[in-house]
Amino acid sequence: MFRYRSDDHWIDIFRTYYGPVLKAFEVLDSRLHDALIADLKSLIAQFNVARDGTMVVPAEYLQVVILKR
């Protein structure tokens, strides 16, 4: 689960520390910057299971472990 104080909190963290999101925001002008924020908030709202103003989004991932012999 992704757990954050809010969708704004998630956006702040990812645009500050997560390379692909940080780079996307760096190259956008203010109009596209605002559009990206709106799109991210819309996407988060689709999957957010929290009903208290926080953000809780289920996440799945594949983990692969390779053993060298």
PyMOL Python script that loads the backbone (N, CA, C, O; Angstrom):
from pymol import cmd

cmd.read_pdbstr("""\
ATOM      1  N   MET A   1       0.835  -1.183   0.000  1.00  0.00           N
ATOM      2  CA  MET A   1       0.000   0.000   0.000  1.00  0.00           C
ATOM      3  C   MET A   1       0.881   1.248   0.000  1.00  0.00           C
ATOM      4  O   MET A   1       1.838   1.350   0.768  1.00  0.00           O
ATOM      5  N   PHE A   2       0.545   2.181  -0.862  1.00  0.00           N
ATOM      6  CA  PHE A   2       1.132   3.513  -0.773  1.00  0.00           C
ATOM      7  C   PHE A   2       0.311   4.266   0.268  1.00  0.00           C
ATOM      8  O   PHE A   2      -0.908   4.371   0.131  1.00  0.00           O
ATOM      9  N   ARG A   3       0.952   4.785   1.295  1.00  0.00           N
ATOM     10  CA  ARG A   3       0.257   5.535   2.348  1.00  0.00           C
ATOM     11  C   ARG A   3       0.898   6.914   2.487  1.00  0.00           C
ATOM     12  O   ARG A   3       2.082   7.040   2.802  1.00  0.00           O
ATOM     13  N   TYR A   4       0.096   7.935   2.246  1.00  0.00           N
ATOM     14  CA  TYR A   4       0.566   9.316   2.351  1.00  0.00           C
ATOM     15  C   TYR A   4      -0.503  10.157   3.026  1.00  0.00           C
ATOM     16  O   TYR A   4      -1.666   9.760   3.099  1.00  0.00           O
ATOM     17  N   ARG A   5      -0.099  11.325   3.521  1.00  0.00           N
ATOM     18  CA  ARG A   5      -1.055  12.196   4.216  1.00  0.00           C
ATOM     19  C   ARG A   5      -2.171  12.680   3.293  1.00  0.00           C
ATOM     20  O   ARG A   5      -3.288  12.930   3.744  1.00  0.00           O
ATOM     21  N   SER A   6      -1.866  12.811   1.996  1.00  0.00           N
ATOM     22  CA  SER A   6      -2.845  13.289   1.017  1.00  0.00           C
ATOM     23  C   SER A   6      -2.262  13.085  -0.378  1.00  0.00           C
ATOM     24  O   SER A   6      -1.102  12.703  -0.531  1.00  0.00           O
ATOM     25  N   ASP A   7      -3.086  13.347  -1.392  1.00  0.00           N
ATOM     26  CA  ASP A   7      -2.560  13.280  -2.749  1.00  0.00           C
ATOM     27  C   ASP A   7      -1.496  14.365  -2.962  1.00  0.00           C
ATOM     28  O   ASP A   7      -0.516  14.138  -3.671  1.00  0.00           O
ATOM     29  N   ASP A   8      -1.684  15.536  -2.356  1.00  0.00           N
ATOM     30  CA  ASP A   8      -0.675  16.594  -2.447  1.00  0.00           C
ATOM     31  C   ASP A   8       0.653  16.153  -1.831  1.00  0.00           C
ATOM     32  O   ASP A   8       1.721  16.468  -2.355  1.00  0.00           O
ATOM     33  N   HIS A   9       0.582  15.427  -0.724  1.00  0.00           N
ATOM     34  CA  HIS A   9       1.789  14.922  -0.072  1.00  0.00           C
ATOM     35  C   HIS A   9       2.518  13.953  -0.999  1.00  0.00           C
ATOM     36  O   HIS A   9       3.737  14.034  -1.152  1.00  0.00           O
ATOM     37  N   TRP A  10       1.777  13.040  -1.615  1.00  0.00           N
ATOM     38  CA  TRP A  10       2.385  12.091  -2.559  1.00  0.00           C
ATOM     39  C   TRP A  10       3.061  12.839  -3.701  1.00  0.00           C
ATOM     40  O   TRP A  10       4.205  12.543  -4.048  1.00  0.00           O
ATOM     41  N   ILE A  11       2.360  13.805  -4.284  1.00  0.00           N
ATOM     42  CA  ILE A  11       2.923  14.568  -5.397  1.00  0.00           C
ATOM     43  C   ILE A  11       4.183  15.300  -4.956  1.00  0.00           C
ATOM     44  O   ILE A  11       5.179  15.296  -5.679  1.00  0.00           O
ATOM     45  N   ASP A  12       4.158  15.925  -3.792  1.00  0.00           N
ATOM     46  CA  ASP A  12       5.352  16.626  -3.282  1.00  0.00           C
ATOM     47  C   ASP A  12       6.550  15.682  -3.137  1.00  0.00           C
ATOM     48  O   ASP A  12       7.658  16.006  -3.564  1.00  0.00           O
ATOM     49  N   ILE A  13       6.321  14.528  -2.538  1.00  0.00           N
ATOM     50  CA  ILE A  13       7.406  13.564  -2.326  1.00  0.00           C
ATOM     51  C   ILE A  13       7.956  13.073  -3.663  1.00  0.00           C
ATOM     52  O   ILE A  13       9.170  13.047  -3.865  1.00  0.00           O
ATOM     53  N   PHE A  14       7.064  12.684  -4.577  1.00  0.00           N
ATOM     54  CA  PHE A  14       7.519  12.110  -5.838  1.00  0.00           C
ATOM     55  C   PHE A  14       8.146  13.153  -6.757  1.00  0.00           C
ATOM     56  O   PHE A  14       9.084  12.829  -7.486  1.00  0.00           O
ATOM     57  N   ARG A  15       7.669  14.378  -6.747  1.00  0.00           N
ATOM     58  CA  ARG A  15       8.281  15.383  -7.624  1.00  0.00           C
ATOM     59  C   ARG A  15       9.581  15.918  -7.040  1.00  0.00           C
ATOM     60  O   ARG A  15      10.345  16.582  -7.741  1.00  0.00           O
ATOM     61  N   THR A  16       9.842  15.639  -5.771  1.00  0.00           N
ATOM     62  CA  THR A  16      11.087  16.067  -5.141  1.00  0.00           C
ATOM     63  C   THR A  16      12.155  14.977  -5.185  1.00  0.00           C
ATOM     64  O   THR A  16      13.333  15.272  -5.389  1.00  0.00           O
ATOM     65  N   TYR A  17      11.750  13.709  -4.993  1.00  0.00           N
ATOM     66  CA  TYR A  17      12.733  12.636  -4.800  1.00  0.00           C
ATOM     67  C   TYR A  17      12.714  11.514  -5.836  1.00  0.00           C
ATOM     68  O   TYR A  17      13.689  10.769  -5.931  1.00  0.00           O
ATOM     69  N   TYR A  18      11.646  11.365  -6.613  1.00  0.00           N
ATOM     70  CA  TYR A  18      11.550  10.242  -7.546  1.00  0.00           C
ATOM     71  C   TYR A  18      11.902  10.724  -8.951  1.00  0.00           C
ATOM     72  O   TYR A  18      11.155  11.485  -9.567  1.00  0.00           O
ATOM     73  N   GLY A  19      13.036  10.273  -9.438  1.00  0.00           N
ATOM     74  CA  GLY A  19      13.620  10.754 -10.682  1.00  0.00           C
ATOM     75  C   GLY A  19      12.680  10.989 -11.850  1.00  0.00           C
ATOM     76  O   GLY A  19      12.649  12.101 -12.377  1.00  0.00           O
ATOM     77  N   PRO A  20      11.908   9.989 -12.281  1.00  0.00           N
ATOM     78  CA  PRO A  20      11.059  10.204 -13.452  1.00  0.00           C
ATOM     79  C   PRO A  20      10.019  11.318 -13.255  1.00  0.00           C
ATOM     80  O   PRO A  20       9.771  12.100 -14.174  1.00  0.00           O
ATOM     81  N   VAL A  21       9.424  11.392 -12.090  1.00  0.00           N
ATOM     82  CA  VAL A  21       8.431  12.440 -11.829  1.00  0.00           C
ATOM     83  C   VAL A  21       9.130  13.792 -11.690  1.00  0.00           C
ATOM     84  O   VAL A  21       8.653  14.797 -12.218  1.00  0.00           O
ATOM     85  N   LEU A  22      10.237  13.816 -10.993  1.00  0.00           N
ATOM     86  CA  LEU A  22      11.019  15.047 -10.834  1.00  0.00           C
ATOM     87  C   LEU A  22      11.399  15.610 -12.197  1.00  0.00           C
ATOM     88  O   LEU A  22      11.230  16.807 -12.434  1.00  0.00           O
ATOM     89  N   LYS A  23      11.908  14.775 -13.095  1.00  0.00           N
ATOM     90  CA  LYS A  23      12.310  15.218 -14.427  1.00  0.00           C
ATOM     91  C   LYS A  23      11.118  15.695 -15.250  1.00  0.00           C
ATOM     92  O   LYS A  23      11.232  16.671 -15.991  1.00  0.00           O
ATOM     93  N   ALA A  24       9.984  15.023 -15.129  1.00  0.00           N
ATOM     94  CA  ALA A  24       8.796  15.453 -15.866  1.00  0.00           C
ATOM     95  C   ALA A  24       8.402  16.868 -15.461  1.00  0.00           C
ATOM     96  O   ALA A  24       8.117  17.703 -16.319  1.00  0.00           O
ATOM     97  N   PHE A  25       8.386  17.141 -14.164  1.00  0.00           N
ATOM     98  CA  PHE A  25       8.017  18.478 -13.702  1.00  0.00           C
ATOM     99  C   PHE A  25       9.054  19.524 -14.120  1.00  0.00           C
ATOM    100  O   PHE A  25       8.696  20.671 -14.391  1.00  0.00           O
ATOM    101  N   GLU A  26      10.325  19.147 -14.175  1.00  0.00           N
ATOM    102  CA  GLU A  26      11.376  20.098 -14.548  1.00  0.00           C
ATOM    103  C   GLU A  26      11.227  20.633 -15.965  1.00  0.00           C
ATOM    104  O   GLU A  26      11.573  21.785 -16.228  1.00  0.00           O
ATOM    105  N   VAL A  27      10.717  19.818 -16.881  1.00  0.00           N
ATOM    106  CA  VAL A  27      10.666  20.233 -18.284  1.00  0.00           C
ATOM    107  C   VAL A  27       9.334  20.858 -18.698  1.00  0.00           C
ATOM    108  O   VAL A  27       9.208  21.336 -19.826  1.00  0.00           O
ATOM    109  N   LEU A  28       8.341  20.864 -17.811  1.00  0.00           N
ATOM    110  CA  LEU A  28       7.018  21.378 -18.177  1.00  0.00           C
ATOM    111  C   LEU A  28       6.875  22.864 -17.889  1.00  0.00           C
ATOM    112  O   LEU A  28       7.395  23.367 -16.892  1.00  0.00           O
ATOM    113  N   ASP A  29       6.164  23.564 -18.774  1.00  0.00           N
ATOM    114  CA  ASP A  29       5.830  24.952 -18.461  1.00  0.00           C
ATOM    115  C   ASP A  29       4.689  24.956 -17.449  1.00  0.00           C
ATOM    116  O   ASP A  29       4.157  23.894 -17.126  1.00  0.00           O
ATOM    117  N   SER A  30       4.307  26.115 -16.948  1.00  0.00           N
ATOM    118  CA  SER A  30       3.338  26.181 -15.845  1.00  0.00           C
ATOM    119  C   SER A  30       1.971  25.601 -16.222  1.00  0.00           C
ATOM    120  O   SER A  30       1.303  24.998 -15.382  1.00  0.00           O
ATOM    121  N   ARG A  31       1.556  25.781 -17.472  1.00  0.00           N
ATOM    122  CA  ARG A  31       0.256  25.236 -17.898  1.00  0.00           C
ATOM    123  C   ARG A  31       0.280  23.712 -17.862  1.00  0.00           C
ATOM    124  O   ARG A  31      -0.643  23.085 -17.343  1.00  0.00           O
ATOM    125  N   LEU A  32       1.333  23.121 -18.412  1.00  0.00           N
ATOM    126  CA  LEU A  32       1.440  21.663 -18.416  1.00  0.00           C
ATOM    127  C   LEU A  32       1.736  21.120 -17.024  1.00  0.00           C
ATOM    128  O   LEU A  32       1.326  20.008 -16.691  1.00  0.00           O
ATOM    129  N   HIS A  33       2.434  21.884 -16.223  1.00  0.00           N
ATOM    130  CA  HIS A  33       2.701  21.531 -14.832  1.00  0.00           C
ATOM    131  C   HIS A  33       1.375  21.343 -14.091  1.00  0.00           C
ATOM    132  O   HIS A  33       1.175  20.342 -13.403  1.00  0.00           O
ATOM    133  N   ASP A  34       0.484  22.305 -14.238  1.00  0.00           N
ATOM    134  CA  ASP A  34      -0.834  22.227 -13.591  1.00  0.00           C
ATOM    135  C   ASP A  34      -1.666  21.070 -14.144  1.00  0.00           C
ATOM    136  O   ASP A  34      -2.403  20.420 -13.403  1.00  0.00           O
ATOM    137  N   ALA A  35      -1.545  20.818 -15.445  1.00  0.00           N
ATOM    138  CA  ALA A  35      -2.281  19.709 -16.061  1.00  0.00           C
ATOM    139  C   ALA A  35      -1.783  18.370 -15.534  1.00  0.00           C
ATOM    140  O   ALA A  35      -2.581  17.465 -15.289  1.00  0.00           O
ATOM    141  N   LEU A  36      -0.464  18.235 -15.356  1.00  0.00           N
ATOM    142  CA  LEU A  36       0.085  16.990 -14.808  1.00  0.00           C
ATOM    143  C   LEU A  36      -0.401  16.769 -13.382  1.00  0.00           C
ATOM    144  O   LEU A  36      -0.765  15.650 -13.021  1.00  0.00           O
ATOM    145  N   ILE A  37      -0.413  17.807 -12.579  1.00  0.00           N
ATOM    146  CA  ILE A  37      -0.920  17.681 -11.212  1.00  0.00           C
ATOM    147  C   ILE A  37      -2.379  17.227 -11.234  1.00  0.00           C
ATOM    148  O   ILE A  37      -2.761  16.336 -10.475  1.00  0.00           O
ATOM    149  N   ALA A  38      -3.188  17.826 -12.086  1.00  0.00           N
ATOM    150  CA  ALA A  38      -4.605  17.441 -12.184  1.00  0.00           C
ATOM    151  C   ALA A  38      -4.745  15.982 -12.611  1.00  0.00           C
ATOM    152  O   ALA A  38      -5.576  15.255 -12.068  1.00  0.00           O
ATOM    153  N   ASP A  39      -3.940  15.552 -13.577  1.00  0.00           N
ATOM    154  CA  ASP A  39      -3.987  14.157 -14.030  1.00  0.00           C
ATOM    155  C   ASP A  39      -3.566  13.197 -12.919  1.00  0.00           C
ATOM    156  O   ASP A  39      -4.198  12.159 -12.725  1.00  0.00           O
ATOM    157  N   LEU A  40      -2.509  13.534 -12.193  1.00  0.00           N
ATOM    158  CA  LEU A  40      -2.059  12.677 -11.097  1.00  0.00           C
ATOM    159  C   LEU A  40      -3.124  12.575 -10.011  1.00  0.00           C
ATOM    160  O   LEU A  40      -3.376  11.490  -9.487  1.00  0.00           O
ATOM    161  N   LYS A  41      -3.753  13.706  -9.670  1.00  0.00           N
ATOM    162  CA  LYS A  41      -4.801  13.690  -8.644  1.00  0.00           C
ATOM    163  C   LYS A  41      -5.996  12.852  -9.096  1.00  0.00           C
ATOM    164  O   LYS A  41      -6.594  12.135  -8.293  1.00  0.00           O
ATOM    165  N   SER A  42      -6.340  12.942 -10.366  1.00  0.00           N
ATOM    166  CA  SER A  42      -7.438  12.137 -10.904  1.00  0.00           C
ATOM    167  C   SER A  42      -7.114  10.648 -10.830  1.00  0.00           C
ATOM    168  O   SER A  42      -7.960   9.841 -10.444  1.00  0.00           O
ATOM    169  N   LEU A  43      -5.893  10.289 -11.200  1.00  0.00           N
ATOM    170  CA  LEU A  43      -5.473   8.892 -11.142  1.00  0.00           C
ATOM    171  C   LEU A  43      -5.471   8.374  -9.710  1.00  0.00           C
ATOM    172  O   LEU A  43      -5.947   7.270  -9.443  1.00  0.00           O
ATOM    173  N   ILE A  44      -4.938   9.165  -8.796  1.00  0.00           N
ATOM    174  CA  ILE A  44      -4.927   8.774  -7.385  1.00  0.00           C
ATOM    175  C   ILE A  44      -6.351   8.572  -6.881  1.00  0.00           C
ATOM    176  O   ILE A  44      -6.624   7.600  -6.176  1.00  0.00           O
ATOM    177  N   ALA A  45      -7.253   9.469  -7.231  1.00  0.00           N
ATOM    178  CA  ALA A  45      -8.649   9.378  -6.771  1.00  0.00           C
ATOM    179  C   ALA A  45      -9.315   8.080  -7.232  1.00  0.00           C
ATOM    180  O   ALA A  45     -10.153   7.525  -6.522  1.00  0.00           O
ATOM    181  N   GLN A  46      -8.943   7.601  -8.415  1.00  0.00           N
ATOM    182  CA  GLN A  46      -9.522   6.353  -8.930  1.00  0.00           C
ATOM    183  C   GLN A  46      -9.176   5.154  -8.059  1.00  0.00           C
ATOM    184  O   GLN A  46      -9.967   4.217  -7.955  1.00  0.00           O
ATOM    185  N   PHE A  47      -8.014   5.174  -7.438  1.00  0.00           N
ATOM    186  CA  PHE A  47      -7.530   4.003  -6.709  1.00  0.00           C
ATOM    187  C   PHE A  47      -7.455   4.189  -5.199  1.00  0.00           C
ATOM    188  O   PHE A  47      -7.199   3.230  -4.472  1.00  0.00           O
ATOM    189  N   ASN A  48      -7.673   5.399  -4.724  1.00  0.00           N
ATOM    190  CA  ASN A  48      -7.554   5.682  -3.295  1.00  0.00           C
ATOM    191  C   ASN A  48      -8.684   5.000  -2.524  1.00  0.00           C
ATOM    192  O   ASN A  48      -9.861   5.235  -2.798  1.00  0.00           O
ATOM    193  N   VAL A  49      -8.320   4.160  -1.563  1.00  0.00           N
ATOM    194  CA  VAL A  49      -9.323   3.459  -0.758  1.00  0.00           C
ATOM    195  C   VAL A  49      -9.576   4.161   0.576  1.00  0.00           C
ATOM    196  O   VAL A  49     -10.475   3.767   1.319  1.00  0.00           O
ATOM    197  N   ALA A  50      -8.806   5.178   0.882  1.00  0.00           N
ATOM    198  CA  ALA A  50      -9.007   5.932   2.129  1.00  0.00           C
ATOM    199  C   ALA A  50     -10.204   6.863   1.961  1.00  0.00           C
ATOM    200  O   ALA A  50     -10.445   7.393   0.876  1.00  0.00           O
ATOM    201  N   ARG A  51     -10.936   7.051   3.027  1.00  0.00           N
ATOM    202  CA  ARG A  51     -12.100   7.939   2.996  1.00  0.00           C
ATOM    203  C   ARG A  51     -11.986   9.046   4.038  1.00  0.00           C
ATOM    204  O   ARG A  51     -12.976   9.689   4.388  1.00  0.00           O
ATOM    205  N   ASP A  52     -10.761   9.262   4.530  1.00  0.00           N
ATOM    206  CA  ASP A  52     -10.558  10.243   5.596  1.00  0.00           C
ATOM    207  C   ASP A  52      -9.674  11.410   5.163  1.00  0.00           C
ATOM    208  O   ASP A  52      -9.166  12.151   6.004  1.00  0.00           O
ATOM    209  N   GLY A  53      -9.487  11.577   3.841  1.00  0.00           N
ATOM    210  CA  GLY A  53      -8.654  12.659   3.346  1.00  0.00           C
ATOM    211  C   GLY A  53      -7.205  12.278   3.129  1.00  0.00           C
ATOM    212  O   GLY A  53      -6.445  13.035   2.525  1.00  0.00           O
ATOM    213  N   THR A  54      -6.813  11.096   3.623  1.00  0.00           N
ATOM    214  CA  THR A  54      -5.457  10.618   3.392  1.00  0.00           C
ATOM    215  C   THR A  54      -5.427   9.865   2.067  1.00  0.00           C
ATOM    216  O   THR A  54      -6.439   9.765   1.374  1.00  0.00           O
ATOM    217  N   MET A  55      -4.271   9.347   1.729  1.00  0.00           N
ATOM    218  CA  MET A  55      -4.131   8.567   0.501  1.00  0.00           C
ATOM    219  C   MET A  55      -3.636   7.177   0.851  1.00  0.00           C
ATOM    220  O   MET A  55      -2.563   7.014   1.432  1.00  0.00           O
ATOM    221  N   VAL A  56      -4.421   6.187   0.496  1.00  0.00           N
ATOM    222  CA  VAL A  56      -4.033   4.787   0.643  1.00  0.00           C
ATOM    223  C   VAL A  56      -4.364   4.113  -0.682  1.00  0.00           C
ATOM    224  O   VAL A  56      -5.532   3.912  -1.016  1.00  0.00           O
ATOM    225  N   VAL A  57      -3.328   3.769  -1.426  1.00  0.00           N
ATOM    226  CA  VAL A  57      -3.505   3.180  -2.750  1.00  0.00           C
ATOM    227  C   VAL A  57      -2.837   1.809  -2.765  1.00  0.00           C
ATOM    228  O   VAL A  57      -1.638   1.701  -2.511  1.00  0.00           O
ATOM    229  N   PRO A  58      -3.607   0.761  -3.063  1.00  0.00           N
ATOM    230  CA  PRO A  58      -3.022  -0.573  -3.159  1.00  0.00           C
ATOM    231  C   PRO A  58      -1.983  -0.614  -4.280  1.00  0.00           C
ATOM    232  O   PRO A  58      -2.154   0.013  -5.325  1.00  0.00           O
ATOM    233  N   ALA A  59      -0.917  -1.351  -4.046  1.00  0.00           N
ATOM    234  CA  ALA A  59       0.139  -1.477  -5.045  1.00  0.00           C
ATOM    235  C   ALA A  59       0.574  -2.930  -5.145  1.00  0.00           C
ATOM    236  O   ALA A  59       0.722  -3.616  -4.133  1.00  0.00           O
ATOM    237  N   GLU A  60       0.773  -3.382  -6.347  1.00  0.00           N
ATOM    238  CA  GLU A  60       1.297  -4.721  -6.575  1.00  0.00           C
ATOM    239  C   GLU A  60       2.638  -4.592  -7.280  1.00  0.00           C
ATOM    240  O   GLU A  60       2.862  -3.664  -8.057  1.00  0.00           O
ATOM    241  N   TYR A  61       3.513  -5.525  -7.000  1.00  0.00           N
ATOM    242  CA  TYR A  61       4.788  -5.535  -7.691  1.00  0.00           C
ATOM    243  C   TYR A  61       5.286  -6.969  -7.771  1.00  0.00           C
ATOM    244  O   TYR A  61       4.862  -7.840  -7.011  1.00  0.00           O
ATOM    245  N   LEU A  62       6.174  -7.185  -8.688  1.00  0.00           N
ATOM    246  CA  LEU A  62       6.795  -8.488  -8.865  1.00  0.00           C
ATOM    247  C   LEU A  62       8.212  -8.404  -8.325  1.00  0.00           C
ATOM    248  O   LEU A  62       8.981  -7.517  -8.694  1.00  0.00           O
ATOM    249  N   GLN A  63       8.539  -9.325  -7.460  1.00  0.00           N
ATOM    250  CA  GLN A  63       9.895  -9.378  -6.927  1.00  0.00           C
ATOM    251  C   GLN A  63      10.562 -10.640  -7.465  1.00  0.00           C
ATOM    252  O   GLN A  63      10.007 -11.735  -7.385  1.00  0.00           O
ATOM    253  N   VAL A  64      11.745 -10.470  -8.008  1.00  0.00           N
ATOM    254  CA  VAL A  64      12.507 -11.580  -8.544  1.00  0.00           C
ATOM    255  C   VAL A  64      13.797 -11.702  -7.745  1.00  0.00           C
ATOM    256  O   VAL A  64      14.500 -10.715  -7.529  1.00  0.00           O
ATOM    257  N   VAL A  65      14.096 -12.898  -7.317  1.00  0.00           N
ATOM    258  CA  VAL A  65      15.328 -13.156  -6.570  1.00  0.00           C
ATOM    259  C   VAL A  65      16.149 -14.149  -7.379  1.00  0.00           C
ATOM    260  O   VAL A  65      15.665 -15.221  -7.742  1.00  0.00           O
ATOM    261  N   ILE A  66      17.368 -13.791  -7.652  1.00  0.00           N
ATOM    262  CA  ILE A  66      18.269 -14.661  -8.403  1.00  0.00           C
ATOM    263  C   ILE A  66      19.371 -15.128  -7.469  1.00  0.00           C
ATOM    264  O   ILE A  66      20.015 -14.325  -6.794  1.00  0.00           O
ATOM    265  N   LEU A  67      19.577 -16.429  -7.438  1.00  0.00           N
ATOM    266  CA  LEU A  67      20.637 -17.000  -6.614  1.00  0.00           C
ATOM    267  C   LEU A  67      21.781 -17.424  -7.515  1.00  0.00           C
ATOM    268  O   LEU A  67      21.591 -18.199  -8.453  1.00  0.00           O
ATOM    269  N   LYS A  68      22.957 -16.920  -7.231  1.00  0.00           N
ATOM    270  CA  LYS A  68      24.137 -17.305  -7.990  1.00  0.00           C
ATOM    271  C   LYS A  68      24.759 -18.518  -7.328  1.00  0.00           C
ATOM    272  O   LYS A  68      25.004 -18.515  -6.122  1.00  0.00           O
ATOM    273  N   ARG A  69      25.011 -19.540  -8.099  1.00  0.00           N
ATOM    274  CA  ARG A  69      25.610 -20.768  -7.555  1.00  0.00           C
ATOM    275  C   ARG A  69      26.985 -20.987  -8.099  1.00  0.00           C
ATOM    276  O   ARG A  69      27.638 -21.971  -7.750  1.00  0.00           O
TER     277      ARG A  69
END
""", "prot")
cmd.dss("prot")
cmd.show_as("cartoon", "prot")
cmd.util.cbc("prot")
cmd.orient("prot")
